[in-house]
Amino acid sequence: MRIFTTAHVLLFLYVVSAILFWGISLEKKSQTIYELEYENLGTRIDSAQHADAYNAALKEIQEKRSSRTKQYIGEGSTFLLVIIIGAAVVYTSFRRSIRLSRQQNNFMLSVTHELKSPIAAMKLNLQTMAKHQLDEEKRTLLTNRCISESNRLNDLCNNMLLASQIEGRQYKPAKEKFNFTELVEDCLADYAHSYPDRFLVGDLGNYNLTGDKTLIQMAVNNLLENAVKYTPANKPVSVTMTEKNGHAMLSVADSGQGIPDDEKSKIFNKFYRVGNEETRKSKGTGLGLYLTSKIVKQHKGKIAVKDNEPNGSVFELCFPIT
C-alpha cells in the first residue's frame, strides 16, 4: 500500500511540474511574440508623427499579451484542478477498497473461527457419548450442549443470509401485530438457558408492535449475544423496557470495556470490528450490529449506544408502539 501511494504521489507531482513547465514555456513564447510585435510596430508607425495611432496599436499589443497570459493561467488552473479532483477521487477509492478488503479479510477469519468452534464442540460431545457409557443425566447435558452449539451455527448462517438478502434488496419484511414484551421474554429465556445467572431483568411492561417478528427477534438476540460476549462472567447484563414518546425502548446494558466515542458511529458498519482479527479474543463476525441497525431502520425505529456507569455500554432499541 505504501509503495502504491508513493507512486501516486510521484505521478501527481510529475503532472503538476509538467503543467508549470508548460505554463512557463507558453509565457516565454508570449513574451517573444510581444517583443516581435513591438519591434514591428516601430517599423510600421512613427511614434513621433503618429503618436495617437502608435499608442493605440501598442495598447492593443499589450492587451493581446495580457489576454494570452490570462488564458494560460485559466487553462492551466482548470487542468490542475481537474487533476487534483481526479487524484483525490482515486486516492479515496483506493483507501476505501483497502479498508473494505481488510474488513472482509477479518470477516473471513472470524467466520472461520465462529464455524469451527461450535463444530468442534459438537464433535467432541458426540464422540464422548459414542465412546463412553454415560448415565442419562450426562447424556442429556451433552445433548443440550450440542443443541446450543447448533443454534449458534443456525444464528450465524441466518445473519449471513439475511445480510446478503438485505444488500441485494431481496428480503421483503412481513407485517404482523405481535407482543414485543413476550418476544423479549422468549429471547431472554433462550439465552438464560445457555448463560444461566447472567441476566438481570427489570420491568418489561406490555407493548405491541407491528412488523416482521423474525427480524425483530434477530435484532434482540444480536444485542443479547453482544452484551453477554463483552460482559465479565461475574457481572450481570441488565435488560429493561420502557415507553418513550410512543415508542417501546429496550435497553440492554453490559459491564464490558465500553466503546470509545470515536468508535460509536462505526460499530453499525458492515464487517466493522475494532482491532486485528488474528489477535482479537472476542468472537463475532461484524454483522450483528450492522443487521440490527438495518432491521431497526426498516421498522422506522431508532438504535443508539451510550456509556454505562461505571463502565460498559448501553444499547437502546426503539420501535413505534402499535
C-alpha positions as a Python dict, from the first residue, in 0.01 Angstrom:
ca = {
    (1, 'M'): (0, 0, 0),
    (2, 'R'): (284, 241, 85),
    (3, 'I'): (460, 180, -248),
    (4, 'F'): (135, 223, -438),
    (5, 'T'): (60, 550, -259),
    (6, 'T'): (415, 679, -319),
    (7, 'A'): (378, 604, -690),
    (8, 'H'): (56, 807, -696),
    (9, 'V'): (225, 1099, -520),
    (10, 'L'): (521, 1094, -761),
    (11, 'L'): (287, 1079, -1061),
    (12, 'F'): (84, 1369, -924),
    (13, 'L'): (398, 1579, -866),
    (14, 'Y'): (515, 1498, -1218),
    (15, 'V'): (184, 1616, -1368),
    (16, 'V'): (192, 1937, -1162),
    (17, 'S'): (554, 2000, -1269),
    (18, 'A'): (459, 1940, -1633),
    (19, 'I'): (173, 2190, -1607),
    (20, 'L'): (402, 2451, -1453),
    (21, 'F'): (668, 2390, -1719),
    (22, 'W'): (400, 2419, -1987),
    (23, 'G'): (277, 2746, -1840),
    (24, 'I'): (627, 2895, -1817),
    (25, 'S'): (706, 2792, -2177),
    (26, 'L'): (388, 2948, -2309),
    (27, 'E'): (455, 3266, -2113),
    (28, 'K'): (804, 3289, -2266),
    (29, 'K'): (659, 3241, -2614),
    (30, 'S'): (401, 3509, -2538),
    (31, 'Q'): (681, 3744, -2436),
    (32, 'T'): (868, 3667, -2758),
    (33, 'I'): (556, 3737, -2965),
    (34, 'Y'): (509, 4063, -2778),
    (35, 'E'): (868, 4173, -2845),
    (36, 'L'): (839, 4090, -3217),
    (37, 'E'): (509, 4277, -3248),
    (38, 'Y'): (661, 4570, -3059),
    (39, 'E'): (957, 4586, -3298),
    (40, 'N'): (726, 4551, -3596),
    (41, 'L'): (513, 4834, -3461),
    (42, 'G'): (814, 5066, -3459),
    (43, 'T'): (875, 4999, -3828),
    (44, 'R'): (512, 5046, -3928),
    (45, 'I'): (413, 5356, -3734),
    (46, 'D'): (627, 5656, -3649),
    (47, 'S'): (567, 5728, -3282),
    (48, 'A'): (668, 6093, -3321),
    (49, 'Q'): (444, 6179, -3618),
    (50, 'H'): (151, 5950, -3536),
    (51, 'A'): (154, 5932, -3156),
    (52, 'D'): (-217, 5850, -3117),
    (53, 'A'): (-211, 5564, -3368),
    (54, 'Y'): (114, 5433, -3220),
    (55, 'N'): (-25, 5436, -2865),
    (56, 'A'): (-349, 5269, -2977),
    (57, 'A'): (-157, 4992, -3156),
    (58, 'L'): (78, 4949, -2858),
    (59, 'K'): (-218, 4922, -2623),
    (60, 'E'): (-371, 4657, -2848),
    (61, 'I'): (-47, 4457, -2843),
    (62, 'Q'): (-27, 4480, -2464),
    (63, 'E'): (-391, 4372, -2428),
    (64, 'K'): (-324, 4069, -2651),
    (65, 'R'): (-30, 3975, -2432),
    (66, 'S'): (-240, 4015, -2115),
    (67, 'S'): (-522, 3812, -2271),
    (68, 'R'): (-280, 3529, -2357),
    (69, 'T'): (-143, 3529, -2001),
    (70, 'K'): (-493, 3509, -1854),
    (71, 'Q'): (-581, 3229, -2097),
    (72, 'Y'): (-273, 3029, -1998),
    (73, 'I'): (-342, 3079, -1626),
    (74, 'G'): (-710, 2990, -1666),
    (75, 'E'): (-648, 2677, -1872),
    (76, 'G'): (-362, 2565, -1650),
    (77, 'S'): (-560, 2622, -1331),
    (78, 'T'): (-861, 2436, -1470),
    (79, 'F'): (-648, 2142, -1579),
    (80, 'L'): (-467, 2139, -1244),
    (81, 'L'): (-800, 2147, -1058),
    (82, 'V'): (-926, 1853, -1264),
    (83, 'I'): (-605, 1663, -1187),
    (84, 'I'): (-639, 1735, -814),
    (85, 'I'): (-1004, 1624, -807),
    (86, 'G'): (-920, 1308, -1002),
    (87, 'A'): (-627, 1232, -772),
    (88, 'A'): (-848, 1283, -466),
    (89, 'V'): (-1116, 1051, -607),
    (90, 'V'): (-859, 783, -694),
    (91, 'Y'): (-693, 810, -354),
    (92, 'T'): (-1026, 794, -169),
    (93, 'S'): (-1139, 493, -374),
    (94, 'F'): (-807, 322, -315),
    (95, 'R'): (-823, 376, 61),
    (96, 'R'): (-1186, 259, 68),
    (97, 'S'): (-1102, -59, -124),
    (98, 'I'): (-808, -130, 108),
    (99, 'R'): (-1027, -76, 414),
    (100, 'L'): (-1305, -296, 273),
    (101, 'S'): (-1053, -564, 180),
    (102, 'R'): (-914, -562, 534),
    (103, 'Q'): (-1264, -580, 682),
    (104, 'Q'): (-1358, -868, 452),
    (105, 'N'): (-1039, -1049, 546),
    (106, 'N'): (-1124, -1004, 913),
    (107, 'F'): (-1475, -1125, 837),
    (108, 'M'): (-1346, -1443, 673),
    (109, 'L'): (-1113, -1510, 965),
    (110, 'S'): (-1387, -1453, 1219),
    (111, 'V'): (-1642, -1662, 1028),
    (112, 'T'): (-1392, -1947, 1007),
    (113, 'H'): (-1341, -1926, 1382),
    (114, 'E'): (-1714, -1897, 1451),
    (115, 'L'): (-1787, -2204, 1237),
    (116, 'K'): (-1505, -2419, 1371),
    (117, 'S'): (-1577, -2357, 1741),
    (118, 'P'): (-1933, -2498, 1758),
    (119, 'I'): (-1849, -2777, 1513),
    (120, 'A'): (-1553, -2883, 1729),
    (121, 'A'): (-1766, -2864, 2044),
    (122, 'M'): (-2045, -3076, 1892),
    (123, 'K'): (-1793, -3327, 1756),
    (124, 'L'): (-1632, -3361, 2098),
    (125, 'N'): (-1968, -3409, 2272),
    (126, 'L'): (-2083, -3668, 2018),
    (127, 'Q'): (-1753, -3857, 2040),
    (128, 'T'): (-1782, -3861, 2417),
    (129, 'M'): (-2130, -4009, 2400),
    (130, 'A'): (-2018, -4266, 2141),
    (131, 'K'): (-1710, -4387, 2333),
    (132, 'H'): (-1843, -4392, 2688),
    (133, 'Q'): (-2143, -4540, 2859),
    (134, 'L'): (-2287, -4231, 3024),
    (135, 'D'): (-2581, -4205, 3255),
    (136, 'E'): (-2895, -4032, 3142),
    (137, 'E'): (-2811, -3704, 3314),
    (138, 'K'): (-2472, -3666, 3144),
    (139, 'R'): (-2613, -3770, 2805),
    (140, 'T'): (-2886, -3508, 2842),
    (141, 'L'): (-2624, -3245, 2934),
    (142, 'L'): (-2410, -3323, 2630),
    (143, 'T'): (-2715, -3336, 2405),
    (144, 'N'): (-2826, -2992, 2526),
    (145, 'R'): (-2476, -2858, 2460),
    (146, 'C'): (-2493, -2991, 2104),
    (147, 'I'): (-2831, -2825, 2056),
    (148, 'S'): (-2693, -2498, 2194),
    (149, 'E'): (-2395, -2508, 1958),
    (150, 'S'): (-2618, -2594, 1662),
    (151, 'N'): (-2832, -2291, 1749),
    (152, 'R'): (-2518, -2078, 1735),
    (153, 'L'): (-2444, -2213, 1389),
    (154, 'N'): (-2802, -2151, 1282),
    (155, 'D'): (-2791, -1789, 1405),
    (156, 'L'): (-2462, -1731, 1224),
    (157, 'C'): (-2598, -1869, 897),
    (158, 'N'): (-2917, -1665, 934),
    (159, 'N'): (-2716, -1347, 989),
    (160, 'M'): (-2501, -1411, 682),
    (161, 'L'): (-2802, -1500, 466),
    (162, 'L'): (-3003, -1201, 583),
    (163, 'A'): (-2710, -963, 527),
    (164, 'S'): (-2680, -1089, 169),
    (165, 'Q'): (-3055, -1056, 108),
    (166, 'I'): (-3069, -706, 253),
    (167, 'E'): (-2774, -595, 41),
    (168, 'G'): (-2943, -737, -270),
    (169, 'R'): (-3284, -595, -172),
    (170, 'Q'): (-3426, -946, -195),
    (171, 'Y'): (-3579, -969, 151),
    (172, 'K'): (-3933, -841, 194),
    (173, 'P'): (-4017, -797, 563),
    (174, 'A'): (-4354, -922, 681),
    (175, 'K'): (-4607, -709, 869),
    (176, 'E'): (-4788, -862, 1161),
    (177, 'K'): (-4900, -749, 1501),
    (178, 'F'): (-4730, -922, 1794),
    (179, 'N'): (-4646, -870, 2160),
    (180, 'F'): (-4296, -726, 2184),
    (181, 'T'): (-4270, -797, 2556),
    (182, 'E'): (-4339, -1168, 2507),
    (183, 'L'): (-4082, -1179, 2227),
    (184, 'V'): (-3814, -1027, 2452),
    (185, 'E'): (-3906, -1267, 2733),
    (186, 'D'): (-3871, -1565, 2496),
    (187, 'C'): (-3530, -1440, 2381),
    (188, 'L'): (-3417, -1396, 2741),
    (189, 'A'): (-3539, -1744, 2829),
    (190, 'D'): (-3336, -1897, 2544),
    (191, 'Y'): (-3021, -1711, 2644),
    (192, 'A'): (-3075, -1779, 3014),
    (193, 'H'): (-3070, -2149, 2930),
    (194, 'S'): (-2727, -2115, 2762),
    (195, 'Y'): (-2596, -1849, 3001),
    (196, 'P'): (-2758, -1907, 3343),
    (197, 'D'): (-2747, -1631, 3604),
    (198, 'R'): (-2614, -1378, 3354),
    (199, 'F'): (-2921, -1156, 3310),
    (200, 'L'): (-3075, -904, 3547),
    (201, 'V'): (-3421, -838, 3405),
    (202, 'G'): (-3620, -534, 3513),
    (203, 'D'): (-3972, -425, 3423),
    (204, 'L'): (-4052, -509, 3060),
    (205, 'G'): (-4404, -360, 3051),
    (206, 'N'): (-4651, -482, 2792),
    (207, 'Y'): (-4608, -344, 2440),
    (208, 'N'): (-4735, -448, 2098),
    (209, 'L'): (-4555, -386, 1769),
    (210, 'T'): (-4632, -428, 1401),
    (211, 'G'): (-4358, -562, 1177),
    (212, 'D'): (-4151, -865, 1093),
    (213, 'K'): (-4138, -1069, 1412),
    (214, 'T'): (-3846, -1282, 1292),
    (215, 'L'): (-3631, -980, 1210),
    (216, 'I'): (-3702, -805, 1538),
    (217, 'Q'): (-3628, -1126, 1728),
    (218, 'M'): (-3294, -1144, 1547),
    (219, 'A'): (-3219, -783, 1643),
    (220, 'V'): (-3293, -854, 2010),
    (221, 'N'): (-3084, -1173, 2002),
    (222, 'N'): (-2792, -985, 1849),
    (223, 'L'): (-2796, -732, 2133),
    (224, 'L'): (-2818, -1002, 2399),
    (225, 'E'): (-2539, -1203, 2237),
    (226, 'N'): (-2324, -893, 2209),
    (227, 'A'): (-2383, -797, 2573),
    (228, 'V'): (-2301, -1145, 2707),
    (229, 'K'): (-1989, -1158, 2491),
    (230, 'Y'): (-1835, -843, 2638),
    (231, 'T'): (-1957, -870, 2997),
    (232, 'P'): (-1733, -1047, 3252),
    (233, 'A'): (-1875, -1376, 3378),
    (234, 'N'): (-1917, -1243, 3731),
    (235, 'K'): (-2124, -942, 3624),
    (236, 'P'): (-2485, -935, 3501),
    (237, 'V'): (-2639, -798, 3184),
    (238, 'S'): (-2925, -562, 3267),
    (239, 'V'): (-3236, -564, 3047),
    (240, 'T'): (-3529, -323, 3086),
    (241, 'M'): (-3802, -182, 2864),
    (242, 'T'): (-3991, 146, 2898),
    (243, 'E'): (-4218, 366, 2690),
    (244, 'K'): (-4076, 688, 2545),
    (245, 'N'): (-4264, 921, 2308),
    (246, 'G'): (-4490, 646, 2178),
    (247, 'H'): (-4200, 403, 2135),
    (248, 'A'): (-4110, 86, 2321),
    (249, 'M'): (-3747, 135, 2424),
    (250, 'L'): (-3550, -181, 2502),
    (251, 'S'): (-3227, -117, 2696),
    (252, 'V'): (-2950, -377, 2717),
    (253, 'A'): (-2664, -272, 2945),
    (254, 'D'): (-2335, -460, 2968),
    (255, 'S'): (-2038, -415, 3201),
    (256, 'G'): (-1759, -460, 2950),
    (257, 'Q'): (-1479, -226, 2849),
    (258, 'G'): (-1714, 15, 2676),
    (259, 'I'): (-1687, 175, 2333),
    (260, 'P'): (-1474, 486, 2266),
    (261, 'D'): (-1667, 790, 2145),
    (262, 'D'): (-1493, 791, 1807),
    (263, 'E'): (-1599, 428, 1751),
    (264, 'K'): (-1968, 464, 1840),
    (265, 'S'): (-2064, 581, 1490),
    (266, 'K'): (-1867, 299, 1322),
    (267, 'I'): (-1984, -9, 1509),
    (268, 'F'): (-2301, -32, 1297),
    (269, 'N'): (-2099, -54, 973),
    (270, 'K'): (-2082, -384, 790),
    (271, 'F'): (-1789, -606, 897),
    (272, 'Y'): (-1661, -336, 1133),
    (273, 'R'): (-1474, -463, 1435),
    (274, 'V'): (-1204, -290, 1634),
    (275, 'G'): (-855, -439, 1616),
    (276, 'N'): (-697, -723, 1421),
    (277, 'E'): (-894, -1044, 1379),
    (278, 'E'): (-582, -1258, 1424),
    (279, 'T'): (-517, -1124, 1775),
    (280, 'R'): (-871, -1043, 1891),
    (281, 'K'): (-1000, -1259, 2173),
    (282, 'S'): (-1372, -1184, 2143),
    (283, 'K'): (-1586, -1375, 1895),
    (284, 'G'): (-1803, -1223, 1626),
    (285, 'T'): (-1832, -1150, 1255),
    (286, 'G'): (-1906, -777, 1245),
    (287, 'L'): (-2258, -847, 1113),
    (288, 'G'): (-2469, -845, 1430),
    (289, 'L'): (-2489, -472, 1497),
    (290, 'Y'): (-2497, -397, 1124),
    (291, 'L'): (-2804, -618, 1079),
    (292, 'T'): (-2964, -484, 1394),
    (293, 'S'): (-2927, -129, 1264),
    (294, 'K'): (-3077, -226, 927),
    (295, 'I'): (-3371, -404, 1093),
    (296, 'V'): (-3444, -107, 1319),
    (297, 'K'): (-3441, 135, 1025),
    (298, 'Q'): (-3674, -92, 825),
    (299, 'H'): (-3923, -72, 1112),
    (300, 'K'): (-3890, 308, 1142),
    (301, 'G'): (-3724, 274, 1479),
    (302, 'K'): (-3402, 404, 1629),
    (303, 'I'): (-3090, 245, 1773),
    (304, 'A'): (-2841, 420, 1999),
    (305, 'V'): (-2542, 337, 2216),
    (306, 'K'): (-2422, 527, 2519),
    (307, 'D'): (-2181, 474, 2805),
    (308, 'N'): (-2283, 268, 3105),
    (309, 'E'): (-2181, 366, 3456),
    (310, 'P'): (-1926, 291, 3590),
    (311, 'N'): (-1815, 102, 3279),
    (312, 'G'): (-1963, -73, 2980),
    (313, 'S'): (-2220, 25, 2717),
    (314, 'V'): (-2597, 57, 2694),
    (315, 'F'): (-2771, -26, 2365),
    (316, 'E'): (-3121, 110, 2315),
    (317, 'L'): (-3374, -14, 2059),
    (318, 'C'): (-3683, 199, 1998),
    (319, 'F'): (-3982, 73, 1796),
    (320, 'P'): (-4316, 251, 1739),
    (321, 'I'): (-4586, 103, 1959),
    (322, 'T'): (-4895, -27, 1783),
}
